[in-house]
Amino acid sequence: MRSLHFLTSLIFPTFVFAAEPVAGDLRATQRGGQLFLTWKETDTPAGTTFNVYRATRPITAVTQATLVAHHVEPHSARDWWADPASFDAKQPAAKPIGYRVGGNGERLDPRDGLFVYTVAANDPAQLYFAVTSTSPDGVESREVKSGGNVSSAIDARPGPILAFWQHDTPEPTVGAGKDHAVWLRLHGKSGVVPNMEYLAFGDHTLGWRAGLPFKFSVKVDRDTVYINPTDRTWIGRVHGESTDNHAPAIWTFWYGYNSKIYDRAAMSSGVPTNYTERRLLWMLDFVGRHYQPDRNRYYLSGSSMGGCGTVSFGLRHPELFAALHAHVPIVSYTYEQPTSAHRLEPACWTGPMPASLLTDEGTPLLERMNGVRTVKSARGQLPCLFMLHGRNDGSIPWQNNPPFYRVLNDTHRAFVTYWDEGTHPTAGKEAPDDIKAWLERFRRFKLNESYPAFSNTSSNRNPGDGRATDGDAIGWMNRG
């Protein structure tokens, strides 16, 4: 199995290591409501990480300061999104490039360290910072060395988290998508969005540590603003417990992951947290402010893992979305056989998840990710939902679907569903043209316009009880 350290050795040459790894020449630049800290790194043994401290006076000892980031990887100014090996351990590592975080198109030195601190509303007006290192065996060098701290106060002004345009072409101006629809499109598990237009750095609510970078794509056509985010998150270690690629960037099924994902041994004391959903909400807010679209016409779609996210995220935000289109989604994560809950295990836990495992919201994770429960507990309307499933889908167990269809029907929700005998890649491929047209028709809905919703339609077929032998092999509900 490849390790993160092996990947790193492909990216940077081997050096004679210094006796004590040090971060030096620490500098800070304010952009918006964030402080960008950069530093030079001595050559560090594989497995070294860095820590960032904050205080209201010059830091000469970490006991005088507050820890604001830990497990910051070496050369954290490197744009890992630009390296195919970050997503697939079988890919050769690319030449490292630094993040682009300014308006002049220049990039940071990929050999440097970077941490982005988001100023809180209750922070003092001036702050000081220092950086220390932790050895591969987990021992922190707590001495603050010269150059590893800032001697002058840094003005700290709260403001928005910025999104940095990444292309050489000019960023679209404010209002470039005025009165357009918004279509948020979620990719499947193996998906990677190429050539993304924006880079941002989250605060502590958007990732397992503050300052984590994320990218996303925003494109504008004649009447729609398209948002294509990525589900991947850098965790600073090879994700060996996943079933694909063993890369240091995890997938999260568009929900989130364990708050201690950075350390496999510590995850049992961590908490499943909806970091990915929070990132999606931030993106939608940014696009709403910058592009000024029609907020009554927000739509969400995805296939496979993207369909899973469409159901779990979309149904929880009826205030945002007018309609959803989900192709072969998991609608409820359960341990019924064949199990679907195991999809959450690599990112959220250390193995099978107990029913008592709570999220950061105080709800058992398996209840929170159960679509039947979500629909039953919903107050008010839900977005109109279009779905397609295959009864022979080995990746998305069929037995979860009939109970979900029935609770939507029994609670008089607006939904349409179609199923056939397809597998994961073939479900819906031979569907009639009117069903294939759902991916366009679902965008006819608006939050500020009413529409009729039917249940118990006379042409409904029988989905059965979840067993392979029960129900109609090909069918639909509310088609027409």
C-alpha positions in Angstrom: 0.0 0.0 0.0 1.3 3.4 -0.8 1.7 5.8 2.0 1.2 9.6 2.0 4.9 9.9 2.7 5.7 7.9 -0.5 3.5 10.3 -2.4 5.2 13.2 -0.9 8.6 11.8 -1.9 7.4 11.7 -5.5 6.6 15.4 -5.3 9.6 16.8 -3.5 13.2 15.6 -3.7 14.9 13.8 -0.9 17.1 16.0 1.4 19.4 15.5 4.4 17.0 16.3 7.2 17.6 19.0 9.7 17.9 18.0 13.3 15.0 20.1 14.4 12.3 20.9 11.8 11.5 24.6 11.9 9.0 27.0 10.3 10.6 30.4 9.7 10.0 33.7 8.1 6.4 33.7 9.2 4.3 36.4 7.5 0.7 37.4 7.4 -1.5 39.1 4.8 -5.2 40.0 5.3 -7.7 39.3 2.5 -11.3 39.9 3.2 -12.1 38.4 6.6 -9.1 36.0 6.5 -5.4 36.1 7.5 -3.1 34.2 5.1 -0.1 33.0 7.1 2.9 31.7 5.1 6.3 30.4 6.2 9.4 28.8 5.0 10.1 25.2 6.0 13.3 23.5 6.7 13.6 20.0 5.2 11.4 17.8 7.4 11.3 14.0 8.0 8.3 12.3 6.5 5.3 12.5 8.8 6.1 15.9 10.3 3.2 18.2 10.7 2.8 21.8 11.8 0.7 23.7 14.4 -0.5 27.3 14.4 -1.1 29.3 17.6 -2.8 32.7 18.1 -2.5 35.3 20.9 -3.1 38.9 21.7 0.6 39.7 22.3 3.9 38.4 20.8 4.2 34.6 21.3 7.4 33.5 22.9 5.9 30.2 24.4 2.9 28.2 23.3 1.6 28.3 26.8 0.8 32.0 26.2 -1.3 31.2 23.1 -4.4 29.3 21.8 -4.0 26.4 19.3 -6.0 27.2 16.2 -4.7 24.5 13.8 -2.9 21.2 14.0 -1.8 18.5 11.6 -1.1 21.1 8.9 0.8 19.0 6.3 4.3 20.0 5.1 4.4 22.3 2.0 0.7 23.2 2.6 1.0 26.0 0.1 1.0 23.3 -2.6 -2.2 23.1 -4.7 -3.0 19.4 -4.1 -6.1 19.7 -6.3 -3.8 20.1 -9.3 -2.1 16.7 -8.7 -3.8 13.6 -10.0 -2.0 11.5 -7.3 -4.2 13.3 -4.7 -7.2 11.4 -6.0 -5.7 8.2 -7.4 -2.7 6.6 -5.8 -2.0 4.8 -9.2 -1.4 8.1 -10.9 2.1 9.6 -11.1 2.6 12.8 -9.1 2.5 16.0 -11.0 5.0 18.9 -10.7 3.9 20.8 -7.7 2.4 24.3 -8.0 1.3 26.7 -5.4 -2.1 28.0 -4.6 -3.3 31.1 -6.4 -4.7 33.4 -3.7 -4.3 36.9 -5.1 -5.8 39.0 -7.9 -2.5 39.2 -9.9 -2.4 35.6 -11.0 0.8 34.8 -9.1 1.0 31.6 -7.1 2.5 30.8 -3.8 5.8 28.8 -3.6 4.7 25.2 -3.3 7.6 24.5 -0.9 6.2 26.9 1.6 3.7 26.4 4.5 0.3 28.0 4.4 -2.5 28.4 7.0 -5.6 30.6 6.5 -7.2 32.0 9.6 -10.8 33.2 9.4 -11.3 36.2 11.8 -14.2 35.6 14.2 -16.6 38.4 15.1 -15.4 38.4 18.7 -11.7 38.3 17.9 -9.5 41.1 19.2 -8.6 43.8 16.7 -5.0 42.8 16.7 -3.5 39.3 16.7 -0.1 37.5 16.9 0.7 34.1 15.5 3.4 31.4 15.8 4.0 28.1 14.1 5.5 24.9 15.7 6.2 21.5 14.4 5.3 18.0 15.5 7.6 15.1 14.8 6.5 11.9 13.0 6.2 10.1 16.4 3.7 12.8 17.6 6.0 14.9 19.8 5.5 18.6 19.4 8.5 20.9 19.5 6.8 23.5 21.7 9.7 26.0 21.7 8.8 29.1 19.6 11.8 29.8 17.5 12.9 33.0 16.0 11.1 33.5 12.7 8.4 31.0 13.7 6.4 33.9 15.1 5.3 37.3 14.1 6.7 40.2 16.2 4.3 42.8 15.0 0.6 42.9 15.6 -1.7 41.9 12.6 -4.9 43.8 12.1 -7.8 41.3 12.3 -11.1 42.5 10.7 -14.0 40.1 10.4 -15.4 39.8 6.9 -16.6 37.2 4.3 -14.6 34.1 3.4 -13.2 34.9 0.0 -13.4 32.8 -3.2 -10.4 33.2 -5.4 -10.8 33.1 -9.2 -8.3 30.6 -10.6 -8.3 31.2 -14.3 -6.3 33.6 -16.4 -9.5 35.0 -17.9 -11.3 37.7 -15.9 -13.8 36.7 -13.2 -17.4 37.3 -14.1 -18.6 40.5 -12.6 -21.1 40.9 -9.8 -24.6 40.1 -11.2 -23.3 38.1 -14.1 -26.0 35.5 -13.5 -28.8 37.9 -12.5 -32.2 36.3 -12.5 -30.8 33.0 -13.8 -31.6 29.6 -12.5 -29.0 27.8 -10.3 -28.2 24.1 -11.0 -26.1 22.5 -8.4 -24.7 19.2 -9.8 -23.1 16.6 -7.6 -20.7 14.1 -9.0 -20.4 10.3 -8.3 -17.7 8.7 -6.1 -15.0 8.5 -8.7 -15.8 11.9 -10.1 -13.2 14.7 -10.3 -14.2 18.2 -11.5 -11.5 19.5 -13.9 -10.4 23.1 -14.2 -12.4 24.6 -11.3 -12.8 28.3 -11.3 -12.8 29.0 -7.6 -10.6 28.3 -4.5 -11.7 29.0 -1.0 -10.4 28.2 2.5 -12.9 27.3 5.2 -13.1 28.1 8.8 -13.4 25.5 11.6 -17.0 24.8 10.8 -16.2 23.7 7.2 -13.6 21.0 7.9 -11.8 18.8 10.3 -9.3 21.7 10.8 -9.6 25.4 10.1 -8.1 26.6 6.9 -8.8 23.6 4.7 -8.9 24.5 1.0 -11.7 23.5 -1.3 -12.4 24.2 -5.0 -15.6 24.4 -7.1 -16.7 25.3 -10.6 -19.2 28.0 -11.5 -20.2 28.5 -15.1 -22.9 30.8 -16.6 -24.8 30.2 -19.8 -27.8 31.9 -21.3 -30.2 31.3 -18.4 -28.5 29.1 -15.8 -25.6 29.3 -13.3 -24.1 25.8 -13.0 -22.2 24.9 -9.8 -20.0 21.8 -9.9 -18.4 21.2 -6.5 -16.1 18.4 -5.4 -16.8 16.0 -2.6 -13.1 15.3 -1.9 -11.3 16.5 1.3 -7.6 16.3 2.1 -6.9 14.4 5.3 -3.1 14.3 5.4 -2.9 10.5 5.4 -3.6 7.7 3.0 -7.2 6.6 3.4 -6.4 2.9 3.6 -9.8 1.9 4.9 -11.5 3.1 1.8 -12.2 0.6 -1.0 -10.8 2.6 -3.9 -7.4 4.2 -4.7 -6.0 4.6 -1.1 -5.4 8.3 -1.8 -5.0 11.0 0.9 -8.2 12.8 -0.2 -11.5 11.1 0.9 -15.0 11.0 -0.4 -17.9 11.7 2.0 -21.1 10.8 0.1 -21.8 14.6 0.2 -22.6 14.4 4.0 -19.4 14.9 5.9 -16.9 12.9 8.0 -15.4 12.2 11.4 -14.0 15.2 13.2 -10.7 13.3 13.8 -10.4 11.8 10.3 -6.8 12.9 10.2 -5.8 10.1 12.6 -7.4 6.7 12.2 -6.6 5.7 15.8 -8.4 8.8 17.1 -11.6 8.5 15.1 -13.4 6.4 17.8 -13.4 9.6 19.9 -14.4 11.8 17.0 -17.8 12.9 15.9 -19.5 12.5 12.5 -20.0 16.1 11.3 -21.8 17.5 8.2 -18.8 19.4 6.9 -19.5 18.7 3.2 -23.1 19.9 3.5 -21.9 23.1 5.2 -19.5 23.7 2.3 -22.3 23.3 -0.2 -24.4 25.9 1.7 -21.4 28.3 1.7 -21.0 27.9 -2.1 -24.7 28.5 -2.7 -24.5 31.6 -0.5 -21.5 32.9 -2.4 -23.1 32.3 -5.8 -26.2 34.0 -4.6 -24.3 37.1 -3.5 -21.9 37.3 -6.4 -24.0 36.1 -9.4 -27.4 37.3 -8.1 -29.5 34.5 -9.6 -33.3 33.9 -9.1 -33.5 32.3 -5.7 -36.8 30.7 -6.5 -35.1 28.6 -9.1 -32.5 26.5 -7.4 -32.2 22.9 -8.6 -30.1 19.9 -7.4 -29.2 16.7 -9.2 -26.7 13.9 -9.2 -26.1 10.2 -10.0 -24.8 7.4 -7.8 -23.0 9.1 -4.9 -24.2 12.4 -6.4 -27.8 11.0 -6.3 -27.3 10.1 -2.6 -26.3 13.6 -1.8 -29.2 15.0 -3.8 -31.6 13.1 -1.6 -29.9 13.6 1.8 -28.9 17.2 1.3 -31.8 18.4 -0.9 -34.6 17.1 1.2 -33.1 18.8 4.2 -33.2 22.2 2.5 -36.7 22.9 1.1 -36.1 26.6 1.6 -33.4 26.4 -1.1 -34.4 23.9 -3.8 -37.5 23.9 -6.0 -36.9 20.4 -7.4 -34.4 17.5 -7.2 -33.3 14.8 -9.7 -31.6 11.7 -8.3 -30.4 8.9 -10.4 -29.7 5.6 -8.6 -29.4 7.2 -5.1 -29.2 5.6 -1.7 -32.4 6.9 0.0 -31.7 5.4 3.4 -28.4 4.2 4.9 -29.3 0.9 6.8 -27.7 -2.3 7.8 -30.4 -4.4 6.2 -28.9 -7.0 3.9 -27.5 -6.1 1.5 -26.2 -3.2 3.6 -26.0 0.4 2.4 -24.8 2.0 5.7 -21.3 0.6 5.1 -20.9 3.5 2.6 -20.6 5.9 5.4 -18.1 3.9 7.5 -14.8 4.9 5.9 -15.3 8.6 6.4 -17.5 8.6 9.6 -16.4 5.7 11.8 -13.9 2.9 12.4 -16.2 0.0 11.3 -19.9 -0.8 11.6 -21.7 2.2 13.1 -23.7 1.6 16.2 -27.3 2.9 16.3 -26.2 5.2 19.2 -23.5 6.9 17.2 -24.4 10.6 17.4 -23.6 13.4 14.9 -22.4 16.9 16.0 -26.1 17.8 15.8 -27.0 15.3 18.5 -28.9 13.0 16.2 -27.9 9.3 15.6 -26.1 9.2 12.3 -28.2 6.3 11.0 -31.4 8.2 11.8 -30.1 11.4 10.3 -29.3 9.6 7.0 -32.5 7.7 6.8 -34.8 9.1 4.1 -38.0 7.6 5.4 -37.4 9.3 8.8 -36.5 12.6 7.0 -39.7 12.6 5.1 -41.9 11.6 8.0 -40.4 14.3 10.3 -40.5 17.1 7.7 -42.8 20.0 8.3 -44.1 22.0 5.4 -43.4 21.2 1.7 -40.4 19.4 0.3 -38.8 19.9 -3.1 -40.4 17.9 -5.9 -38.3 14.8 -6.3 -37.6 12.8 -9.5 -35.9 9.4 -9.0 -34.7 6.4 -11.1 -33.5 3.1 -9.6 -32.5 -0.4 -10.8 -33.8 -3.5 -9.1 -30.5 -5.4 -9.8 -28.2 -2.6 -8.6 -25.4 -4.2 -6.7 -24.2 -0.9 -5.4 -27.5 0.7 -4.3 -29.6 -2.0 -2.5 -33.2 -2.2 -3.9 -34.9 -3.1 -0.6 -34.6 0.4 0.8 -36.5 2.0 -2.0 -40.2 0.7 -1.7 -40.5 2.1 1.9 -39.2 5.4 0.7 -41.6 5.6 -2.2 -44.5 4.7 0.1 -43.7 7.3 2.7 -43.5 10.0 0.0 -46.9 8.8 -1.3 -48.6 8.5 2.1 -47.4 12.0 3.2 -48.6 13.5 -0.1 -45.2 14.7 -1.3 -44.6 15.8 -4.9 -42.4 13.0 -6.4 -42.0 10.8 -9.5 -40.1 7.6 -9.6 -39.2 5.0 -12.2 -37.5 1.6 -11.8 -36.5 -1.2 -14.0 -34.4 -4.4 -13.9 -31.2 -2.4 -14.5 -27.8 -2.6 -12.7 -26.0 0.4 -11.2 -24.6 1.6 -14.6 -27.7 0.5 -16.7 -30.7 1.6 -14.7 -32.9 3.9 -16.7 -30.9 3.5 -19.9 -33.9 1.9 -21.7 -36.5 4.1 -20.1 -39.2 5.7 -22.2 -38.4 9.2 -23.6 -40.8 11.0 -21.2 -38.8 9.6 -18.2 -35.4 10.5 -19.8 -36.8 14.0 -20.2 -37.2 14.4 -16.4 -33.7 15.8 -16.1 -34.9 18.9 -18.0 -38.5 18.9 -16.9 -37.6 19.1 -13.2 -36.4 22.6 -13.7 -39.9 23.8 -14.5 -40.7 24.1 -10.8 -40.3 27.3 -8.8 -40.4 28.0 -5.1 -42.8 30.9 -5.5 -45.3 29.0 -7.8 -47.7 26.4 -6.8 -48.4 23.1 -8.6 -50.7 20.1 -8.2 -49.3 17.0 -6.4 -51.0 13.6 -6.8 -50.8 10.5 -4.8 -52.2 7.0 -5.4 -52.2 7.7 -9.1 -54.3 5.0 -11.0 -51.4 4.1 -13.3 -49.0 3.4 -10.4 -47.1 0.1 -10.5 -46.2 -2.0 -7.5 -42.6 -1.7 -6.2 -43.1 -4.7 -3.9 -41.8 -5.2 -0.5 -38.1 -5.0 -1.3 -37.5 -8.6 -2.2 -36.1 -9.3 -5.6 -39.1 -11.6 -6.4 -41.9 -9.2 -5.2 -43.5 -6.4 -7.2 -43.4 -5.2 -10.8 -40.0 -5.7 -12.6 -40.5 -2.4 -14.4 -42.7 0.3 -13.0 -43.3 3.9 -11.8 -45.3 6.1 -9.5 -46.9 9.4 -10.4 -45.6 9.2 -14.0 -47.7 11.3 -16.4 
